Amino acid sequence: MNKISKAVVTRLPRYYRYLDELRQQNVERISSKELSKLMNVTASQIRQDLNNFGGFGQQGYGYNVQYLYDEIGKLLGLDVKHKMIIVGAGNLGQAIANYGNFRNRGFEIAALFDKNPDLIGKKTAHGQILDIADIYDYVKKHNVEIVALTLPKGPAKRIAQKLVECGVKAFWNFAHTDLSFSDDIIVENVHLSESLMKLTYRISEKNDSKE
């Protein structure tokens, strides 16, 4: 398979979400034209995206919703379990831990860590919050695939580097800093404030057009 563009990969979770909604509505088949109306993406774009992976549909027949949902799930790696820990058990960390859809998607939140003595030992749906001082021994003993970082930027870089040395290969980073490592370490940097600023830009742009 040729290297897939980042834009196509970014759209795959959207396809997966809409197909899940169609499954829940007991829709068995859908054409690219019908799907395009739901997703506000052109039918041509949908066909081009899916053709990167073999197409999955037949002309005049459309897509089998369940089959396409399952196949995109496999492309996204959701057909296997992914063990994840969360570093930073404040409001954001606990909100992520309590989001039930992650478990439905195959993500197992194995533990939460924090340095705050008021949080350490607190019971959650995923067990007690553990002392961050024990995190390096924990990841060495357990098959932790993903680390979610929901802590300040200063300790985030230092802790992430030590976790890489302990064998961690993937980070979901909410800290207010971009993490970057060698090519064999996967990082998804998520900046909530940047997303909000994109929204306020669009509000300003819309207001300016009215003047």
C-alpha positions, 0 to 999 in steps of 0.5 A: 500500500502506498503511503496515505496522505495525512488529510485522508487519515484525518478523515477516516475517524469521521467516516467511522463515526458516521458509519457507526450512526448509520449502523445504529439506525439499521441502515444496511447500504449507502451510496457515496452520494448519500454519505456525502450529504451526511458528511458534507464531503463530496462523493468524489472525495469519499470514493478517492479516499476509500480507493486508497484502501481498495474501494470497499464498494461496487458501482450501482450497489454502494457500500455495505455499512457494517462491512465498511465500518469494520474495515475502517475500524481495522485501518484505524487499529480498532480491531485490537485492544490498546492499553493506555495510561493517563499521566495527570489526574486533574479535571481533564485527565479524569474526564478522558478516563471517564469517557465511556466511548474509549472502552467501546472503541477498544482502548483500555485505560489501565491506570491514572497517575498524579503527584498531588497527594490529595489525588493519590489513592482516590478511587476511580472507575479504573482503580485508584490514582497512583503516585507518579513516582511509580510510573516508570516501574509500572510501564516496565512491568505492564504492556502499556502502548499509549500514554496520555499526557494531561499535565503542564508543559514543563514536566510533560517533556521530562516525563515523556522522555523518561517514558520513551527510555522505558519503552513507551512508543506512543503519546497522546499529548494534551500538554501545552507543548509539542513533543517530538522524538525519533521516527519510531515514537508516535506523537499526537499533539492535541492543543485545545486552545488552538482549536478554540482560537480557530473558532474565534477567528471564524467568528471574527471573520464572519463579523467582519464580512457583515461590516 
